[in-house]
Amino acid sequence: MDLFKTKSIEQSIADTDEPEYQLKKSLTALDLTVFGIGVVIGAGIFTLTGRAAHTVAGPSIVVSFIIAAFCCALAAMCYAEFASTIPVSGSAYTFSYASLGELIAWIIGWDLILEMFLGASVVAQGWSAYLGVFLGKLGIHIPDAIGYGASPFTETKGIDLMAVLLIVVLGGLVTLGIKESMRVNMVLVGVKLFIVLFVIFAGLQFINPANYTPFVPPPAPVEGAASGFAWTQPVLQWMTGAAPTSFGVSGIFAGASLVFFAYIGFDVVATAAEETKRPQKDLPIGIIASLTICTVLYCAVALVVTGMVRYDKLDPKAALANAFAANGQGWMATLISAGAVAGLTTVVLTLMVGATRLIFAMCRDNLLPIGLAKVHPKYRTPYVITAIVTVVCAITAGLTPIGMLEEMVNIGTLSAFVLVSIGVPMLRKSRPDLHRAFKVPFSPFIPILSALVCLYLMLNLSIETWARFIVWLIIGLAIYFLWSGKHSRVQTGMELPHEVAQALKENH
């Protein structure tokens, strides 16, 4: 078994023409940009800004957003080059299969499954929280046993039924078709952008410049870490022997690693490559445009929120709404809660779309059972995979204790970014003949810098997160060596099954 055997780009593209496994091409550059904004803007503004400012960075969380954006911009250029060269579902997984080989592709795919499954589940829980706040302001109370925070493993025994219902409804929408999903997404993104702009401009009048002082709060010891070790401390602090602290300069980078979750989404755009009308042109536009728009909005919101309420007084659960409530603007808080409900809906939707397309690509390569990759004869969507994604995400969102898995999403994504960045110069060297509609400037310097910056942010995640990530990797490697590596189409030379494709031809 050749662990680093690559899948030719020609074969990847040829697979997309198989009728049984062919997706419908309907998306434009505008669709992709909205798609990216839909998943990017959400958790970062509505759930992470307050928590990161309150616990690790203070007002300098704005700098954290800029650092995270810089990291993403470097990776985004690498994604854009790959997407314009290999317009196939699977995003980083497909890119690495062509440049780094099968084992690395499997690791990336496995990491991205972690990102999208957990990302959708975590954001669904955040949606449930804001739904409770919004309905509460209207005088409607969701019972604790079926609302935000409910879990068999917490004091609030029960299941977060609201999060479960959201995922089930969106799973049905994804099954109907990506264009239909994007229409709903576009409406909700419009609502979300209105709320974000409202926060920025309405919040300007309540800014107190004194709240920005100190802009970089002095380092403070991590609670319960007097011994010099804490599971919650960044790995880099532990490696260097530094005392576990929050705030200060290290807090800025720890904040960047945390709010990195806010930018996850531009990479999901690449998973829709096969459903894009002009992928070579439109994918780079969608990736870079969505990231640029979101960065500007994030920094503006962070400045406004930390200016309205001193960082140590921010409510980590619903920072935006409560910042206005703290300034006596209850009706604004209600409006923002409604916007958060719409905004987080789009994040869950797009992450579920991304998860189904990633697994679709891995199944088509028989790294996961190829029988799951069939598309619906009418809707041209991978309906079996969509059902699996819906069930897994619903169970995870309904049963998992809140605040447990956010950093896991980050580390899965960052690891993929590192490998994709390395893959760009390697593919240029092995396949200089390929047409690249978009090229990363100053290669290999920019791709290498991207990999190093992403690795640095990974090292600023907690020891606990790294431990869970290593366990996840071990499970993934076990699956690969016990089944996937022995059955993959690249290793066995297996062709895509044609039975159903032939039946479709006979019936049409």
Residue pairs with C-beta under 8 A, 6 or more apart in sequence:
1 485
1 486
1 491
2 101
2 102
2 491
3 101
3 102
3 103
3 485
4 100
4 101
4 102
4 103
4 104
5 101
5 102
5 490
5 491
6 97
6 98
6 99
6 100
6 101
6 102
6 430
6 490
7 97
7 98
7 102
7 105
7 365
7 490
8 98
9 85
9 86
9 98
9 431
9 434
12 86
12 88
12 94
12 97
12 98
13 86
13 87
13 88
15 21
15 88
15 364
15 496
16 22
16 23
16 88
16 89
16 274
18 496
18 498
18 501
19 501
19 504
19 505
20 374
20 375
20 496
20 497
20 498
20 500
20 501
20 504
21 364
21 373
21 374
21 375
21 496
22 375
22 380
23 89
23 178
23 274
23 275
23 375
23 380
23 381
23 382
24 177
24 178
24 179
24 275
24 380
24 381
25 274
25 275
25 276
25 277
26 178
26 179
26 275
26 277
27 35
27 178
27 179
27 182
27 272
27 275
27 276
27 277
27 282
28 276
28 277
28 278
28 282
29 278
29 281
29 282
29 285
29 286
29 289
31 179
31 182
31 186
31 286
32 269
32 272
32 276
32 282
32 283
32 285
32 286
32 287
32 290
33 285
33 286
33 289
33 290
33 293
34 182
34 185
34 186
34 189
34 290
35 182
35 185
35 268
35 269
35 272
35 286
35 290
35 350
35 353
36 265
36 266
36 268
36 269
36 286
36 287
36 289
36 290
36 291
36 294
36 350
37 189
37 193
37 265
37 290
37 293
37 294
38 185
38 186
38 188
38 189
38 192
38 265
38 346
38 347
38 349
38 350
39 264
39 265
39 268
39 346
39 347
39 349
39 350
39 351
39 354
40 262
40 263
40 264
40 265
40 266
40 290
40 291
40 294
40 347
41 189
41 192
41 193
41 196
41 294
41 297
41 298
41 343
41 346
41 347
42 123
42 126
42 192
42 343
42 344
42 346
42 347
43 122
43 123
43 126
43 261
43 262
43 344
43 347
44 65
44 259
44 261
44 262
44 263
44 294
44 298
45 196
45 199
45 262
45 297
45 298
45 301
45 320
45 343
46 126
46 130
46 318
46 320
46 340
46 343
46 344
47 123
47 126
47 129
47 317
47 318
47 344
48 258
48 259
48 261
48 262
48 406
49 61
49 259
49 262
49 298
49 301
49 302
49 305
49 319
49 320
50 305
50 314
50 315
50 316
50 317
50 318
50 319
50 320
50 322
50 323
51 258
51 316
51 317
51 319
52 61
52 64
52 255
52 258
52 259
53 59
53 61
53 255
53 302
53 305
53 306
53 311
53 314
53 319
54 311
54 312
54 314
54 315
54 316
54 319
55 246
55 316
56 246
56 247
56 251
56 254
56 255
56 258
57 63
57 64
57 217
57 247
57 251
57 252
57 254
57 255
57 311
58 214
58 215
58 216
58 217
58 247
58 251
58 306
58 311
58 312
59 211
59 212
59 214
59 215
59 216
59 217
59 306
59 307
59 311
60 215
60 216
60 217
60 251
60 252
60 255
61 255
61 259
61 302
61 306
61 311
62 299
62 302
62 303
62 306
63 252
63 255
63 256
64 252
64 253
64 255
64 256
64 258
64 259
65 256
65 259
65 262
65 295
65 298
65 299
65 302
66 295
66 299
67 252
67 253
67 256
67 457
68 256
68 257
68 259
68 260
68 262
68 263
68 457
69 263
69 291
69 295
69 298
69 299
70 453
71 256
71 260
71 417
71 450
71 453
71 454
71 457
72 260
72 263
72 266
72 291
72 295
73 291
73 295
74 421
74 446
74 447
74 449
74 450
74 453
74 454
75 267
75 417
75 420
75 421
75 450
75 454
76 266
76 267
76 287
76 288
76 291
77 288
77 438
77 440
77 441
77 446
77 450
78 417
78 420
78 421
78 423
78 424
78 440
78 446
78 447
78 450
79 91
79 92
79 95
79 266
79 267
79 270
79 287
79 420
80 283
80 284
80 287
80 288
80 438
80 440
81 284
81 424
81 436
81 438
81 439
81 440
82 92
82 95
82 270
82 420
82 423
82 424
82 427
83 91
83 95
83 269
83 270
83 273
83 279
83 283
83 284
83 287
83 438
84 279
84 280
84 281
84 283
84 284
84 436
84 437
84 438
85 280
85 427
85 434
85 435
85 436
85 437
86 94
86 95
86 98
86 273
87 273
87 274
87 276
87 279
87 280
87 283
88 94
88 273
88 274
88 361
89 271
89 272
89 273
89 274
89 275
89 357
89 358
89 360
89 361
90 97
90 109
90 271
90 357
90 358
90 360
90 361
90 362
91 112
91 267
91 268
91 270
91 271
91 273
91 354
91 357
91 358
92 108
92 109
92 112
92 267
92 270
92 416
92 417
92 419
92 420
93 105
93 108
93 109
93 112
93 358
93 361
93 362
94 105
94 273
94 361
95 270
95 420
95 423
95 427
96 104
96 105
96 108
96 419
96 420
96 423
97 105
97 365
97 490
98 423
98 427
98 431
99 423
99 424
99 426
99 427
99 430
100 419
100 422
100 423
100 426
102 367
102 485
102 488
102 490
102 491
103 480
103 485
104 419
105 367
106 362
106 367
106 476
106 480
106 484
106 485
107 415
107 419
107 473
107 476
107 477
108 415
108 416
108 419
108 420
109 358
109 361
109 362
109 367
110 472
110 473
110 476
110 479
110 480
111 412
111 413
111 415
111 416
111 472
111 473
111 476
112 358
112 412
112 413
112 416
113 355
113 358
113 359
114 408
114 409
114 412
114 472
115 264
115 409
115 412
115 413
115 416
116 268
116 351
116 352
116 354
116 355
116 358
117 355
117 389
117 392
117 393
117 396
118 396
118 405
118 408
118 409
118 412
119 261
119 264
119 347
119 351
119 409
120 167
120 347
120 348
120 351
120 352
120 355
120 389
120 393
120 397
121 163
121 167
121 393
121 396
121 397
121 400
121 405
122 397
122 405
122 406
122 409
123 344
123 347
123 348
123 351
124 160
124 163
124 164
124 166
124 167
124 344
124 348
124 393
124 397
125 148
125 160
125 163
125 397
125 400
125 402
126 340
126 344
127 162
127 163
127 166
127 340
127 341
127 344
127 345
127 348
128 147
128 148
128 160
128 162
128 163
128 166
128 397
129 148
129 149
129 317
129 318
129 402
130 318
130 321
130 337
130 340
130 341
130 344
131 142
131 148
131 162
131 341
132 142
132 147
132 148
132 162
133 318
133 321
133 337
134 334
134 337
134 338
134 340
134 341
135 141
135 142
136 142
137 330
137 333
137 334
137 337
138 334
142 148
142 162
144 150
144 156
144 158
145 156
145 157
145 158
145 159
146 158
146 159
146 160
146 161
146 162
147 160
147 161
147 162
148 160
148 162
148 163
148 402
149 156
149 160
149 402
150 156
150 157
150 158
150 159
150 160
150 161
151 157
151 158
151 159
151 160
151 398
151 399
151 400
151 401
151 402
152 158
152 159
152 399
153 399
153 400
153 401
154 401
154 402
159 398
159 399
160 397
160 398
160 399
161 398
163 394
163 397
163 398
164 394
164 397
164 398
166 345
166 348
166 397
167 348
167 352
167 390
167 393
167 394
167 397
168 390
168 394
170 345
170 348
170 349
170 352
170 390
171 352
171 386
171 387
171 389
171 390
171 393
171 394
172 390
173 180
173 181
173 184
173 349
174 181
174 349
174 352
174 353
174 356
174 381
174 386
174 390
175 376
175 379
175 381
175 383
175 386
175 387
176 379
176 381
177 379
177 380
177 381
178 272
178 275
178 353
178 381
181 349
181 353
184 349
185 346
185 349
185 350
188 342
188 343
188 345
188 346
188 349
189 346
191 339
191 342
191 343
192 339
192 342
192 343
192 346
193 297
194 339
195 335
195 336
195 338
195 339
195 340
195 342
195 343
196 297
196 301
196 339
196 343
197 297
198 332
198 335
198 336
198 339
199 301
199 304
199 305
199 320
199 336
200 297
200 300
200 301
200 304
202 324
202 329
202 332
203 304
203 305
203 307
203 308
203 323
203 324
204 304
206 307
206 308
206 323
206 324
206 327
206 329
207 304
207 307
207 308
208 307
208 308
209 307
210 310
211 306
211 307
211 308
211 309
211 310
211 311
212 306
212 307
216 247
216 248
216 249
216 251
216 252
217 247
217 248
217 251
217 311
218 247
218 248
219 245
219 246
219 247
219 248
219 250
219 251
220 245
220 246
220 247
220 248
221 243
221 244
221 245
221 246
222 230
222 232
222 233
222 244
222 245
222 246
224 230
225 232
225 233
225 243
225 244
228 243
228 244
229 238
229 244
230 244
230 463
231 462
231 463
231 464
231 467
232 244
232 462
232 463
232 464
233 244
233 462
233 463
234 250
234 253
234 254
234 257
234 459
234 460
234 461
234 462
234 463
235 458
235 459
235 460
235 461
235 462
235 463
235 466
236 242
236 250
236 253
236 456
236 459
236 460
237 243
237 244
237 245
237 250
238 244
238 463
239 459
242 250
245 251
246 254
250 460
253 456
253 457
253 460
254 460
256 457
256 460
257 407
257 410
257 457
257 458
257 460
257 461
258 406
258 407
258 410
259 298
260 410
260 413
260 414
260 457
261 406
261 407
261 409
261 410
262 294
262 298
263 291
263 294
263 295
263 298
264 409
264 410
264 413
265 290
265 294
265 347
265 350
265 351
266 287
266 288
266 290
266 291
266 294
267 287
267 413
267 416
267 417
268 350
268 351
268 353
268 354
269 283
269 286
269 287
269 290
270 283
270 287
271 353
271 354
271 357
271 358
272 353
272 354
272 357
273 279
273 283
274 357
276 282
276 283
280 435
280 437
281 437
284 437
284 438
301 320
305 314
305 319
305 320
305 323
306 314
308 323
308 324
308 326
308 327
309 319
309 322
309 323
309 326
309 327
313 326
314 322
314 323
315 322
315 323
318 337
318 340
320 336
320 340
321 333
321 334
321 336
321 337
321 340
322 333
324 330
324 332
324 333
324 336
325 332
325 333
352 386
352 389
352 390
352 393
355 389
355 393
356 381
356 382
356 385
356 386
356 389
357 382
359 368
359 372
359 382
359 385
359 388
359 389
360 373
360 382
360 385
362 368
363 369
363 370
363 371
363 372
363 373
363 385
364 370
364 373
364 496
365 488
365 489
365 490
366 484
366 487
366 488
366 489
366 492
366 494
367 480
367 484
367 487
367 488
368 484
370 489
370 496
370 497
371 384
372 382
372 384
372 385
372 388
373 382
373 384
373 385
374 382
374 383
374 384
374 500
375 381
375 382
375 383
376 382
376 383
377 504
407 461
407 462
407 464
407 465
408 465
408 468
408 469
408 472
410 457
410 461
410 465
411 458
411 461
411 465
411 466
411 469
412 469
412 472
414 454
414 455
414 457
414 458
415 458
415 469
417 450
417 451
417 454
418 451
418 454
418 455
418 458
419 451
421 447
421 448
421 450
421 451
421 454
422 447
422 448
422 451
424 440
424 443
424 444
424 447
425 443
425 444
425 447
425 448
427 434
428 443
428 444
440 446
440 447
485 491
486 492
489 495
489 496
